[in-house]
């Protein structure tokens, strides 16, 4: 049943993205909202942006479908995922501004750090244990919070570094989310498994 729920959530997200993507693309082309080539980028012609809007829409729609299914099956979410949505909205908005007007690296990192800190503060989730890896188990929040911020901001910017290569960032992210989904399913964490399937 868990796998059926993941499949339904992923399909709902996929169909939502499929429905809205070309509408967003046409809007970006009509308004000339494009990422123009420069010395830092690999593309040879302007590329319409706002793809994050379609991804965000699909994620939210799929999440509604997934958690509605969990509610119908009597499955209680083990973590509060509501704070993830505004954090994603902030990052999407920052990315949109950066693509169109350009943000300084310092400004971008400050916004990313604030978004991650807000997510930790509201959601309460952070890297607070290595579960025995390298002989390390639980550690205090004085270490956990900076480590979580460093890891999150590092992942965001490392993906941005190769985002201009067609298919590379999306392929790596899909593979990572599938791996996370398998791990969450194996550990019976339905909430995070749904989140991983939506992101994939």
LUMDRENNU-727525 format. One record per residue (C-alpha): residue number from 1; residue in three letters; x, y, z. Coordinates in pm, whole numbers. Example, Ala and Ser with C-alpha at 12.3 -4.5 7.8 and 13.67 -1.06 7.14 Angstrom:
BEGIN
+-------+------+--------+--------+--------+
: vovex : lopa :      u :      v :      w :
+-------+------+--------+--------+--------+
:     1 :  ALA :   1230 :   -450 :    780 :
:     2 :  SER :   1367 :   -106 :    714 :
+-------+------+--------+--------+--------+
% end
This chain:
BEGIN
+-------+------+--------+--------+--------+
: vovex : lopa :      u :      v :      w :
+-------+------+--------+--------+--------+
:     1 :  UNK :      0 :      0 :      0 :
:     2 :  UNK :    291 :    234 :     77 :
:     3 :  UNK :    429 :    190 :   -272 :
:     4 :  UNK :     88 :    253 :   -429 :
:     5 :  UNK :     63 :    576 :   -230 :
:     6 :  UNK :    409 :    683 :   -352 :
:     7 :  UNK :    311 :    603 :   -709 :
:     8 :  UNK :    -13 :    801 :   -688 :
:     9 :  UNK :    168 :   1100 :   -534 :
:    10 :  UNK :    442 :   1094 :   -797 :
:    11 :  UNK :    191 :   1062 :  -1083 :
:    12 :  UNK :    -20 :   1347 :   -947 :
:    13 :  UNK :    290 :   1565 :   -928 :
:    14 :  UNK :    403 :   1463 :  -1276 :
:    15 :  UNK :     66 :   1533 :  -1435 :
:    16 :  UNK :     44 :   1872 :  -1259 :
:    17 :  UNK :    388 :   1971 :  -1391 :
:    18 :  UNK :    297 :   1841 :  -1736 :
:    19 :  UNK :    -21 :   2051 :  -1734 :
:    20 :  UNK :    136 :   2378 :  -1624 :
:    21 :  UNK :    488 :   2359 :  -1773 :
:    22 :  UNK :    408 :   2468 :  -2128 :
:    23 :  UNK :    179 :   2743 :  -2002 :
:    24 :  UNK :    462 :   2880 :  -1789 :
:    25 :  UNK :    704 :   2840 :  -2080 :
:    26 :  UNK :    476 :   3031 :  -2318 :
:    27 :  UNK :    427 :   3305 :  -2059 :
:    28 :  UNK :    806 :   3341 :  -2013 :
:    29 :  UNK :    858 :   3360 :  -2389 :
:    30 :  UNK :    576 :   3611 :  -2434 :
:    31 :  UNK :    713 :   3836 :  -2157 :
:    32 :  UNK :   1074 :   3777 :  -2270 :
:    33 :  UNK :   1172 :   3638 :  -1929 :
:    34 :  UNK :   1487 :   3455 :  -2032 :
:    35 :  UNK :   1831 :   3363 :  -1901 :
:    36 :  UNK :   2069 :   3517 :  -2153 :
:    37 :  UNK :   2409 :   3361 :  -2233 :
:    38 :  UNK :   2726 :   3516 :  -2093 :
:    39 :  UNK :   3084 :   3411 :  -2014 :
:    40 :  UNK :   2968 :   3198 :  -1717 :
:    41 :  UNK :   2702 :   3002 :  -1903 :
:    42 :  UNK :   2710 :   2721 :  -2156 :
:    43 :  UNK :   2394 :   2797 :  -2351 :
:    44 :  UNK :   2432 :   2978 :  -2683 :
:    45 :  UNK :   2086 :   3137 :  -2689 :
:    46 :  UNK :   1841 :   3280 :  -2436 :
:    47 :  UNK :   1659 :   3013 :  -2235 :
:    48 :  UNK :   1313 :   3088 :  -2084 :
:    49 :  UNK :   1319 :   3070 :  -1706 :
:    50 :  UNK :   1038 :   3015 :  -1452 :
:    51 :  UNK :   1073 :   2637 :  -1468 :
:    52 :  UNK :   1084 :   2644 :  -1088 :
:    53 :  UNK :    725 :   2768 :  -1087 :
:    54 :  UNK :    613 :   2450 :  -1263 :
:    55 :  UNK :    818 :   2231 :  -1029 :
:    56 :  UNK :    679 :   2410 :   -722 :
:    57 :  UNK :    322 :   2372 :   -849 :
:    58 :  UNK :    374 :   2001 :   -914 :
:    59 :  UNK :    533 :   1945 :   -573 :
:    60 :  UNK :    248 :   2115 :   -385 :
:    61 :  UNK :    -20 :   1938 :   -591 :
:    62 :  UNK :    147 :   1599 :   -544 :
:    63 :  UNK :    191 :   1666 :   -170 :
:    64 :  UNK :   -180 :   1738 :   -135 :
:    65 :  UNK :   -262 :   1415 :   -316 :
:    66 :  UNK :    -10 :   1214 :   -113 :
:    67 :  UNK :   -112 :   1340 :    228 :
:    68 :  UNK :   -480 :   1314 :    140 :
:    69 :  UNK :   -409 :    949 :     62 :
:    70 :  UNK :   -222 :    908 :    391 :
:    71 :  UNK :   -516 :   1060 :    578 :
:    72 :  UNK :   -760 :    825 :    401 :
:    73 :  UNK :   -546 :    527 :    500 :
:    74 :  UNK :   -515 :    647 :    859 :
:    75 :  UNK :   -140 :    711 :    832 :
:    76 :  UNK :    -15 :    993 :   1052 :
:    77 :  UNK :    270 :   1209 :    912 :
:    78 :  UNK :    573 :   1166 :   1136 :
:    79 :  UNK :    714 :   1514 :   1063 :
:    80 :  UNK :    563 :   1854 :    994 :
:    81 :  UNK :    621 :   1918 :    624 :
:    82 :  UNK :    419 :   2241 :    607 :
:    83 :  UNK :    727 :   2467 :    662 :
:    84 :  UNK :    888 :   2314 :    351 :
:    85 :  UNK :    640 :   2490 :    120 :
:    86 :  UNK :    719 :   2852 :    220 :
:    87 :  UNK :   1093 :   2769 :    223 :
:    88 :  UNK :   1062 :   2638 :   -134 :
:    89 :  UNK :    865 :   2949 :   -228 :
:    90 :  UNK :   1141 :   3173 :    -94 :
:    91 :  UNK :   1411 :   2982 :   -283 :
:    92 :  UNK :   1206 :   2988 :   -603 :
:    93 :  UNK :   1161 :   3365 :   -573 :
:    94 :  UNK :   1533 :   3418 :   -507 :
:    95 :  UNK :   1622 :   3203 :   -807 :
:    96 :  UNK :   1378 :   3393 :  -1027 :
:    97 :  UNK :   1528 :   3730 :   -928 :
:    98 :  UNK :   1882 :   3596 :   -974 :
:    99 :  UNK :   1800 :   3467 :  -1324 :
:   100 :  UNK :   1644 :   3795 :  -1435 :
:   101 :  UNK :   1826 :   4072 :  -1251 :
:   102 :  UNK :   2122 :   3901 :  -1091 :
:   103 :  UNK :   2204 :   3885 :   -722 :
:   104 :  UNK :   2546 :   3921 :   -567 :
:   105 :  UNK :   2690 :   3595 :   -426 :
:   106 :  UNK :   2676 :   3740 :    -74 :
:   107 :  UNK :   2307 :   3834 :   -106 :
:   108 :  UNK :   2221 :   3492 :   -243 :
:   109 :  UNK :   2402 :   3309 :     38 :
:   110 :  UNK :   2242 :   3532 :    305 :
:   111 :  UNK :   1892 :   3452 :    173 :
:   112 :  UNK :   1975 :   3081 :    153 :
:   113 :  UNK :   2109 :   3074 :    510 :
:   114 :  UNK :   1801 :   3258 :    640 :
:   115 :  UNK :   1567 :   3018 :    457 :
:   116 :  UNK :   1746 :   2714 :    601 :
:   117 :  UNK :   1750 :   2864 :    953 :
:   118 :  UNK :   1379 :   2940 :    928 :
:   119 :  UNK :   1312 :   2584 :    816 :
:   120 :  UNK :   1512 :   2446 :   1109 :
:   121 :  UNK :   1343 :   2680 :   1356 :
:   122 :  UNK :    988 :   2605 :   1244 :
:   123 :  UNK :   1020 :   2243 :   1136 :
:   124 :  UNK :   1276 :   2136 :   1394 :
:   125 :  UNK :   1464 :   1908 :   1155 :
:   126 :  UNK :   1841 :   1916 :   1129 :
:   127 :  UNK :   2145 :   1689 :   1107 :
:   128 :  UNK :   2188 :   1605 :   1476 :
:   129 :  UNK :   2325 :   1252 :   1454 :
:   130 :  UNK :   2555 :   1043 :   1234 :
:   131 :  UNK :   2400 :    721 :   1375 :
:   132 :  UNK :   2738 :    564 :   1444 :
:   133 :  UNK :   2910 :    674 :   1121 :
:   134 :  UNK :   3281 :    739 :   1195 :
:   135 :  UNK :   3199 :    646 :   1554 :
:   136 :  UNK :   2975 :    953 :   1598 :
:   137 :  UNK :   2618 :    932 :   1728 :
:   138 :  UNK :   2411 :   1226 :   1856 :
:   139 :  UNK :   2558 :   1572 :   1904 :
:   140 :  UNK :   2431 :   1907 :   2034 :
:   141 :  UNK :   2240 :   2172 :   1842 :
:   142 :  UNK :   2543 :   2400 :   1864 :
:   143 :  UNK :   2701 :   2164 :   1612 :
:   144 :  UNK :   2386 :   2038 :   1441 :
:   145 :  UNK :   2250 :   2376 :   1328 :
:   146 :  UNK :   2572 :   2511 :   1168 :
:   147 :  UNK :   2634 :   2171 :   1008 :
:   148 :  UNK :   2282 :   2163 :    862 :
:   149 :  UNK :   2316 :   2518 :    727 :
:   150 :  UNK :   2657 :   2439 :    576 :
:   151 :  UNK :   2531 :   2117 :    413 :
:   152 :  UNK :   2209 :   2273 :    281 :
:   153 :  UNK :   2368 :   2588 :    138 :
:   154 :  UNK :   2652 :   2378 :     -4 :
:   155 :  UNK :   2409 :   2146 :   -185 :
:   156 :  UNK :   2203 :   2438 :   -320 :
:   157 :  UNK :   2507 :   2611 :   -466 :
:   158 :  UNK :   2674 :   2295 :   -595 :
:   159 :  UNK :   2358 :   2221 :   -795 :
:   160 :  UNK :   2357 :   2580 :   -924 :
:   161 :  UNK :   2715 :   2536 :  -1047 :
:   162 :  UNK :   2621 :   2270 :  -1302 :
:   163 :  UNK :   2262 :   2382 :  -1363 :
:   164 :  UNK :   2358 :   2519 :  -1706 :
:   165 :  UNK :   2452 :   2174 :  -1838 :
:   166 :  UNK :   2141 :   2025 :  -1999 :
:   167 :  UNK :   2000 :   1740 :  -1797 :
:   168 :  UNK :   2290 :   1711 :  -1553 :
:   169 :  UNK :   2143 :   1877 :  -1244 :
:   170 :  UNK :   1797 :   1730 :  -1297 :
:   171 :  UNK :   1942 :   1383 :  -1357 :
:   172 :  UNK :   2154 :   1392 :  -1041 :
:   173 :  UNK :   1864 :   1526 :   -832 :
:   174 :  UNK :   1624 :   1260 :   -964 :
:   175 :  UNK :   1875 :    985 :   -886 :
:   176 :  UNK :   1938 :   1124 :   -536 :
:   177 :  UNK :   1565 :   1151 :   -461 :
:   178 :  UNK :   1504 :    796 :   -581 :
:   179 :  UNK :   1781 :    671 :   -351 :
:   180 :  UNK :   1634 :    867 :    -59 :
:   181 :  UNK :   1287 :    732 :   -142 :
:   182 :  UNK :   1413 :    373 :   -126 :
:   183 :  UNK :   1583 :    437 :    208 :
:   184 :  UNK :   1271 :    603 :    355 :
:   185 :  UNK :   1047 :    320 :    233 :
:   186 :  UNK :   1283 :     65 :    386 :
:   187 :  UNK :   1272 :    250 :    720 :
:   188 :  UNK :    890 :    286 :    705 :
:   189 :  UNK :    902 :    666 :    697 :
:   190 :  UNK :    600 :    728 :    474 :
:   191 :  UNK :    606 :   1106 :    507 :
:   192 :  UNK :    963 :   1151 :    384 :
:   193 :  UNK :    915 :    880 :    121 :
:   194 :  UNK :    627 :   1082 :    -26 :
:   195 :  UNK :    843 :   1396 :    -21 :
:   196 :  UNK :   1127 :   1215 :   -199 :
:   197 :  UNK :    893 :   1076 :   -466 :
:   198 :  UNK :    750 :   1424 :   -531 :
:   199 :  UNK :   1094 :   1579 :   -565 :
:   200 :  UNK :   1199 :   1306 :   -809 :
+-------+------+--------+--------+--------+
% end
